[in-house]
């Protein structure tokens, strides 16, 4: 098995651990339509919800694995571990900026949420009562799987498409192309939180929608930059760090 395949398998297994971690977060059954609950056994619902993210994960791993080398994006830490090389140097080079920027992003989101809470208090409370991801889901699905989906898969694809469509020279990948991928994937990351909001709330306000998209997009930019400059794992470290801050803030408040 060559390095390319080993890397893909490793990333898939890591991402799958995040998908499986969704089982540790109870489903808000009261948010499901009655006809769904009537047609499907309740015990099967948690396992059925794993199907779509698993399919998306497979697609993202394949896209990232085939296109990332073409646009000079990578997962250097995992590759070095597979090669049994000196991965500690890469780990430190990713861990420090990843955790630092993740903590800053987590503090920003916490302060922004606090500032917005008087305008969104009832909706915040309702979402919190219906759905609260477990810490293991936050760290594994949020920190690993979402980065594989949004950065390794989607951002890589956007950068590659931008390069193919607008580059005059075969090997010229301009910074603007990376920023296009960073911003688009960040906005998609923010928009990706809306289905859950619409699932949990019948009529979410425009302000709540704008808040959710903006807050998550801000971190998406941070994660995208880390993926570009430091590697995929740095974005994962940052994402996990954000959730650590949010969990601590939740305990304090």
Order of alpha helices (4+ residues) and beta strands (2+ residues): alpha-alpha-alpha-alpha-alpha-alpha-alpha-alpha-alpha-alpha-alpha
